[in-house]
Amino acid sequence: MTDPTRQIDPPPRLLMGPGPINADPRVLRAMSAQLVGQFDPAMTAYMNETMALYRAVFRTENEHTLLVDGTSRAGIEAALVSLIEPGDRVLVPVFGRFGHLLVEIAERCGAEVHTLEVPWGEVFAAEQIEAAVAATRPRVLAVVQGDTSTTMCQPLADLSEICRRHDVLLYCDATASLGGNELATDAWGLDLVTAGLQKCLGGPSGSAPTTISPRAAAVIEGRRHVEAGIREDGEQGRGTRIASNYLDLAQVMDYWGPRRLNHHTEATTMLYGARECARLLLEEGLEAAVARHALHGRAMLAGVQGLGLRVFGDLAHKMHNVVAVEIPDGVGDDRTRAALLEDFGIEIGTSFGPLHGRVWRIGTMGVNARRDAVLTTLAALEQVLRGAGVAVTPGGGVGAAREVYA
């Protein structure tokens, strides 16, 4: 029986799935700080500091680098609803569940959506994407960098030249990749990038860091409509009004910009958390953080292989921070994950669509991208599999991971 009168006291968990992960204790401490008013000088200073920190995280000079209040999906929807007008052509290369999400959101924006697909477990060559761009002539190319449903990481560096040649805006969903895999917004010519805190950034879900290039900002500002009651006398709207009020990036840009034009009440506690996520990442160093995720990702990969388990997908294009493990024959997906949770307090994930019940997804990201978390998870997984009758190599997982660390 549950008791709604008791205080919240979550059980101790080691979250080693595809996200969310355990939040860094320093992020939780930052989020416990007292609230201030949204236009208090201290608050606007925190907003400015957060913008500066995320410019460094995204590796960009973009003025409009800010937070969308909401989960990473709010950032995705804000980007697409603000860029896309009804009837615009949009191209989405789909290599997992989250490509399908971009398709759905673009369709809800009234776009004429075209897709390019590869089997789950693969990524696209730049030539495939360019051929599709030339054939469909989209206004926006919307691509996921790291799709945790398949654990694949799509190369992005060659896409901006394609988009510039064909006058296409390039949007990237970096929810699951930012902070643990290389991402260079300006060097790669990305026009708009959104992310979330609950993966490699080591925070809770609820804030969507976003960066907008001058090229994308010009498109968004071309649809700028200020709300009645706060617009100045004679101020006229431009272009087709963005369909969402809350996710209207033109208004959000005004809220974070010098005008501080009221749009919503900033989610102060989430801003504290997002600021601390970025501060800690930069304190560690971007290259060091990516290398840390790569190291512990390699150790987890070697460990599951050392247990004799098969790994799903093209390993040459695997994300650093999550691995998909094929479930051995005769082993119940739900039973195994439940045993890990009940006996060891460790959570791993299943997947979606054609991979549901076929693979487990094991994450090494954020504060959980560390040696003891990897070795503990591998030791626990061995015991659970042995209990299920799987002939795993005794000590093979921990031993293989330790060889990586050695």
C-alpha positions as CSV (number, residue, x, y, z in Angstrom):
1,M,0.0,0.0,0.0
2,T,1.2,3.5,-0.8
3,D,0.8,6.3,1.8
4,P,0.4,9.8,0.3
5,T,0.9,11.3,3.7
6,R,4.5,10.2,4.1
7,Q,7.5,12.2,3.0
8,I,9.2,11.3,-0.2
9,D,12.1,8.9,0.5
10,P,13.2,7.2,-2.8
11,P,15.0,3.9,-2.5
12,P,18.7,3.9,-3.3
13,R,19.3,3.2,-7.0
14,L,22.2,3.0,-9.3
15,L,20.7,4.2,-12.6
16,M,22.7,2.4,-15.3
17,G,20.1,2.6,-18.1
18,P,19.8,4.9,-21.1
19,G,18.7,7.8,-18.9
20,P,17.7,9.3,-16.6
21,I,20.8,8.7,-14.6
22,N,21.7,9.7,-11.0
23,A,22.1,13.4,-10.7
24,D,25.4,14.7,-9.5
25,P,25.0,15.5,-5.8
26,R,26.5,19.0,-6.5
27,V,23.7,19.6,-9.0
28,L,21.1,18.6,-6.4
29,R,22.7,20.9,-3.8
30,A,22.5,23.8,-6.3
31,M,18.8,23.0,-6.8
32,S,18.1,23.3,-3.1
33,A,19.1,27.0,-3.1
34,Q,16.4,29.6,-2.2
35,L,14.3,31.2,-5.0
36,V,14.5,34.8,-6.1
37,G,12.2,36.8,-8.3
38,Q,12.5,36.3,-12.0
39,F,13.8,39.9,-12.6
40,D,15.9,40.1,-9.4
41,P,19.4,41.3,-10.5
42,A,20.8,38.1,-9.0
43,M,18.4,36.0,-11.2
44,T,19.1,37.9,-14.4
45,A,22.9,37.5,-13.6
46,Y,22.4,33.7,-13.2
47,M,20.6,33.7,-16.6
48,N,23.5,35.5,-18.2
49,E,26.0,33.2,-16.6
50,T,24.0,30.2,-17.8
51,M,24.0,31.5,-21.3
52,A,27.8,32.0,-21.2
53,L,28.4,28.5,-19.7
54,Y,26.3,26.8,-22.4
55,R,28.0,28.7,-25.2
56,A,31.1,26.9,-24.1
57,V,29.3,23.5,-23.7
58,F,27.8,23.7,-27.2
59,R,31.1,25.2,-28.5
60,T,29.5,28.2,-30.1
61,E,29.5,31.9,-30.2
62,N,25.7,32.0,-30.7
63,E,24.1,35.0,-28.8
64,H,20.9,33.0,-28.4
65,T,22.0,30.2,-26.2
66,L,19.5,29.6,-23.5
67,L,17.2,27.2,-21.6
68,V,13.8,26.1,-22.7
69,D,11.8,25.3,-19.6
70,G,10.6,21.7,-19.9
71,T,12.1,18.3,-20.6
72,S,14.4,17.7,-23.6
73,R,11.3,17.0,-25.7
74,A,10.1,20.6,-25.0
75,G,13.4,21.8,-26.5
76,I,12.9,19.6,-29.6
77,E,9.3,20.9,-30.1
78,A,10.3,24.5,-29.5
79,A,13.0,24.2,-32.2
80,L,10.7,22.6,-34.8
81,V,7.6,24.6,-34.2
82,S,9.6,27.8,-34.4
83,L,11.5,26.9,-37.5
84,I,8.8,25.2,-39.5
85,E,5.8,26.9,-41.1
86,P,2.8,24.8,-42.4
87,G,3.7,23.4,-45.8
88,D,7.4,23.5,-45.4
89,R,9.3,20.5,-46.5
90,V,11.3,18.7,-43.8
91,L,13.8,15.8,-44.2
92,V,14.4,13.5,-41.3
93,P,17.0,10.7,-41.5
94,V,15.5,8.0,-39.2
95,F,17.8,5.4,-37.6
96,G,15.8,4.8,-34.4
97,R,12.9,5.8,-32.2
98,F,13.9,9.4,-31.8
99,G,14.0,10.0,-35.6
100,H,10.4,8.9,-35.6
101,L,9.7,11.5,-32.9
102,L,11.1,14.3,-35.0
103,V,8.9,13.1,-37.9
104,E,5.8,13.2,-35.7
105,I,6.5,16.6,-34.3
106,A,7.3,18.0,-37.7
107,E,4.0,16.6,-39.0
108,R,2.2,18.2,-36.1
109,C,3.8,21.5,-37.2
110,G,2.1,21.1,-40.6
111,A,5.2,20.2,-42.5
112,E,5.5,18.0,-45.6
113,V,7.8,15.5,-44.0
114,H,10.2,13.2,-46.0
115,T,12.1,10.4,-44.4
116,L,15.3,8.5,-45.1
117,E,15.7,5.2,-43.3
118,V,18.3,2.6,-42.5
119,P,17.9,-0.5,-40.4
120,W,18.1,0.0,-36.7
121,G,21.8,-0.4,-35.7
122,E,23.2,1.5,-38.6
123,V,23.8,5.2,-39.4
124,F,23.8,7.2,-42.6
125,A,26.7,8.1,-44.9
126,A,26.8,11.8,-45.8
127,E,26.2,10.9,-49.5
128,Q,22.9,9.2,-48.6
129,I,21.7,12.3,-46.9
130,E,22.9,14.6,-49.6
131,A,21.0,12.6,-52.3
132,A,17.9,12.8,-50.2
133,V,18.3,16.6,-49.7
134,A,18.8,17.1,-53.4
135,A,15.7,15.0,-54.2
136,T,13.3,16.5,-51.6
137,R,14.7,20.1,-51.4
138,P,13.7,20.6,-47.7
139,R,13.7,23.8,-45.7
140,V,14.9,21.9,-42.6
141,L,17.1,18.8,-42.2
142,A,16.3,17.5,-38.7
143,V,18.7,14.9,-37.3
144,V,19.3,13.1,-34.1
145,Q,23.0,12.8,-33.1
146,G,22.8,10.0,-30.6
147,D,19.7,7.8,-30.6
148,T,19.6,5.8,-27.4
149,S,17.0,3.4,-28.8
150,T,19.7,1.9,-31.0
151,T,22.8,3.4,-29.2
152,M,24.0,4.7,-32.6
153,C,25.8,8.1,-33.1
154,Q,25.2,9.8,-36.4
155,P,28.2,11.6,-37.8
156,L,27.4,15.3,-38.3
157,A,30.5,17.1,-39.4
158,D,29.9,16.8,-43.2
159,L,26.2,17.8,-43.1
160,S,26.6,21.6,-42.8
161,E,28.3,21.8,-46.2
162,I,25.5,19.9,-47.7
163,C,22.9,22.1,-46.1
164,R,24.7,25.3,-47.1
165,R,24.9,24.2,-50.7
166,H,21.2,23.5,-50.8
167,D,20.1,26.4,-48.5
168,V,18.7,24.1,-45.8
169,L,18.5,24.8,-42.1
170,L,20.2,22.1,-40.0
171,Y,18.6,21.1,-36.7
172,C,20.2,18.6,-34.3
173,D,18.7,16.8,-31.3
174,A,21.7,16.2,-29.0
175,T,19.7,15.2,-25.9
176,A,21.5,11.9,-25.3
177,S,25.0,12.9,-26.7
178,L,25.9,16.3,-25.4
179,G,28.7,16.2,-22.9
180,G,29.7,12.6,-23.6
181,N,30.3,12.6,-27.3
182,E,32.0,15.3,-29.4
183,L,29.7,18.1,-30.6
184,A,31.0,21.3,-32.2
185,T,28.1,23.6,-33.0
186,D,29.9,26.3,-34.9
187,A,32.6,24.1,-36.5
188,W,30.0,21.7,-37.8
189,G,27.6,24.5,-38.9
190,L,24.7,23.4,-36.8
191,D,21.8,25.9,-37.0
192,L,19.9,24.9,-34.0
193,V,20.7,22.3,-31.3
194,T,18.7,21.2,-28.3
195,A,19.6,18.9,-25.4
196,G,18.6,17.7,-22.0
197,L,20.2,17.4,-18.6
198,Q,19.4,13.8,-17.7
199,K,22.0,12.0,-19.7
200,C,25.7,13.0,-20.0
201,L,25.2,16.4,-18.3
202,G,24.4,14.6,-15.0
203,G,21.3,16.4,-14.0
204,P,17.5,15.8,-13.7
205,S,15.1,16.0,-16.6
206,G,13.3,19.3,-16.8
207,S,15.4,21.8,-18.7
208,A,16.4,21.9,-22.3
209,P,19.6,23.7,-23.1
210,T,19.3,25.2,-26.6
211,T,21.5,27.2,-29.0
212,I,20.4,29.1,-32.1
213,S,22.6,30.3,-34.9
214,P,22.2,33.8,-36.4
215,R,20.8,32.1,-39.5
216,A,18.2,30.2,-37.5
217,A,17.5,33.2,-35.3
218,A,16.7,35.4,-38.4
219,V,14.1,32.8,-39.5
220,I,12.6,32.7,-36.0
221,E,12.6,36.5,-35.6
222,G,10.9,36.7,-39.0
223,R,7.9,35.1,-37.2
224,R,8.0,37.3,-34.1
225,H,4.7,38.3,-32.5
226,V,4.7,39.9,-29.1
227,E,1.7,39.1,-26.9
228,A,-1.0,41.8,-26.4
229,G,-0.6,43.5,-23.1
230,I,3.2,43.6,-23.1
231,R,4.0,44.8,-26.7
232,E,4.9,48.4,-27.2
233,D,2.5,50.8,-29.0
234,G,2.7,50.3,-32.8
235,E,4.7,47.1,-32.5
236,Q,3.7,44.8,-35.3
237,G,4.0,41.1,-35.7
238,R,6.0,39.6,-38.5
239,G,5.3,36.6,-40.8
240,T,3.3,33.5,-39.8
241,R,2.8,33.4,-36.0
242,I,4.5,30.5,-34.3
243,A,1.8,28.0,-33.4
244,S,2.9,27.4,-29.8
245,N,2.9,30.2,-27.3
246,Y,4.9,28.5,-24.6
247,L,7.4,27.1,-27.0
248,D,7.7,30.2,-29.2
249,L,11.5,30.7,-29.4
250,A,11.0,34.3,-30.7
251,Q,9.4,35.2,-27.4
252,V,11.8,33.0,-25.4
253,M,14.7,34.8,-27.1
254,D,13.2,38.2,-26.0
255,Y,12.8,36.9,-22.4
256,W,16.5,35.8,-22.2
257,G,17.7,38.8,-24.2
258,P,18.4,42.4,-23.2
259,R,14.7,43.4,-23.4
260,R,13.8,40.8,-20.7
261,L,10.3,40.8,-22.1
262,N,8.1,38.8,-19.9
263,H,7.1,35.5,-21.3
264,H,6.8,33.0,-18.5
265,T,8.1,32.7,-14.9
266,E,11.5,31.1,-15.2
267,A,11.9,27.6,-13.6
268,T,14.4,28.9,-11.1
269,T,15.3,25.6,-9.5
270,M,15.9,24.0,-12.9
271,L,18.0,27.0,-14.0
272,Y,20.2,26.5,-10.9
273,G,20.6,22.8,-11.8
274,A,21.3,23.5,-15.5
275,R,23.8,26.1,-14.6
276,E,25.6,23.7,-12.2
277,C,25.6,20.9,-14.9
278,A,27.4,23.2,-17.3
279,R,29.7,24.6,-14.6
280,L,30.8,21.1,-13.6
281,L,31.3,19.9,-17.2
282,L,33.5,22.9,-18.0
283,E,35.4,22.5,-14.7
284,E,36.2,19.0,-15.8
285,G,36.9,20.1,-19.4
286,L,34.9,19.1,-22.5
287,E,37.6,16.9,-23.9
288,A,38.2,15.2,-20.6
289,A,34.5,14.6,-20.1
290,V,34.2,13.0,-23.6
291,A,37.3,10.9,-22.9
292,R,35.8,9.8,-19.6
293,H,32.6,8.7,-21.2
294,A,34.6,6.9,-24.0
295,L,36.7,5.1,-21.4
296,H,33.9,3.8,-19.3
297,G,31.8,3.0,-22.4
298,R,34.7,0.9,-23.7
299,A,35.0,-0.9,-20.3
300,M,31.2,-1.7,-20.2
301,L,31.4,-2.9,-23.8
302,A,34.3,-5.1,-23.1
303,G,32.6,-6.3,-19.9
304,V,29.4,-7.5,-21.5
305,Q,31.4,-9.2,-24.2
306,G,33.6,-10.8,-21.5
307,L,30.4,-12.3,-20.1
308,G,29.8,-13.9,-23.5
309,L,27.0,-11.6,-24.5
310,R,26.4,-10.3,-28.0
311,V,26.3,-6.5,-28.6
312,F,23.8,-5.0,-31.0
313,G,24.6,-2.5,-33.8
314,D,27.5,-1.1,-35.7
315,L,30.1,-0.7,-33.0
316,A,32.1,1.7,-35.2
317,H,29.3,4.2,-34.7
318,K,28.2,3.4,-31.1
319,M,27.6,6.2,-28.7
320,H,30.2,6.4,-25.9
321,N,27.6,6.4,-23.2
322,V,25.3,3.5,-23.9
323,V,25.6,-0.1,-25.1
324,A,22.8,-2.4,-26.4
325,V,23.2,-6.0,-25.3
326,E,21.3,-8.8,-27.0
327,I,19.2,-10.7,-24.5
328,P,20.2,-14.4,-24.3
329,D,17.7,-16.9,-25.5
330,G,15.4,-18.1,-22.8
331,V,16.0,-15.2,-20.5
332,G,13.1,-13.0,-19.6
333,D,13.7,-9.3,-20.2
334,D,11.5,-8.0,-17.4
335,R,12.5,-10.8,-14.9
336,T,16.2,-10.0,-15.4
337,R,15.8,-6.3,-15.0
338,A,13.5,-6.8,-12.0
339,A,16.1,-9.0,-10.3
340,L,18.9,-6.4,-10.9
341,L,16.7,-3.8,-9.3
342,E,15.4,-5.8,-6.4
343,D,18.6,-7.6,-5.4
344,F,21.2,-5.0,-6.3
345,G,19.4,-1.7,-6.7
346,I,20.6,-1.3,-10.2
347,E,18.4,-0.2,-13.1
348,I,19.1,-1.0,-16.8
349,G,16.7,-0.4,-19.7
350,T,15.0,-2.3,-22.4
351,S,14.4,-0.6,-25.8
352,F,11.5,0.2,-28.2
353,G,9.8,-1.0,-31.3
354,P,11.7,-3.8,-33.0
355,L,14.3,-3.9,-30.2
356,H,11.8,-4.2,-27.3
357,G,12.5,-7.4,-25.4
358,R,15.5,-8.1,-27.7
359,V,18.1,-5.9,-26.1
360,W,19.1,-4.4,-22.8
361,R,20.5,-0.9,-22.9
362,I,23.2,-0.2,-20.3
363,G,24.3,3.4,-19.8
364,T,27.6,4.8,-18.6
365,M,26.9,8.6,-18.4
366,G,27.1,11.6,-16.3
367,V,28.2,11.0,-12.7
368,N,27.7,7.2,-13.4
369,A,30.5,7.1,-16.0
370,R,33.0,5.9,-13.4
371,R,34.9,2.7,-12.7
372,D,33.1,1.4,-9.6
373,A,29.6,1.8,-11.2
374,V,30.7,-0.1,-14.3
375,L,32.3,-3.0,-12.3
376,T,29.4,-3.2,-9.9
377,T,26.9,-3.4,-12.7
378,L,28.9,-6.1,-14.5
379,A,29.3,-8.2,-11.3
380,A,25.6,-7.9,-10.5
381,L,24.6,-8.7,-14.1
382,E,26.7,-11.9,-14.0
383,Q,25.0,-13.1,-10.8
384,V,21.5,-12.4,-12.2
385,L,22.3,-14.2,-15.5
386,R,23.8,-17.2,-13.6
387,G,20.7,-17.4,-11.5
388,A,18.7,-17.5,-14.7
389,G,20.7,-20.4,-16.0
390,V,22.9,-18.6,-18.5
391,A,26.3,-20.0,-19.0
392,V,28.3,-16.8,-18.6
393,T,32.1,-16.7,-18.1
394,P,32.8,-16.5,-14.4
395,G,34.3,-13.2,-13.6
396,G,34.6,-12.5,-17.3
397,G,32.7,-9.2,-17.3
398,V,34.6,-7.6,-14.4
399,G,37.9,-9.1,-15.7
400,A,37.5,-7.7,-19.2
401,A,36.5,-4.3,-17.9
402,R,39.5,-4.2,-15.6
403,E,41.8,-4.9,-18.6
404,V,40.4,-1.8,-20.3
405,Y,41.1,0.2,-17.2
406,A,44.6,-1.3,-16.9
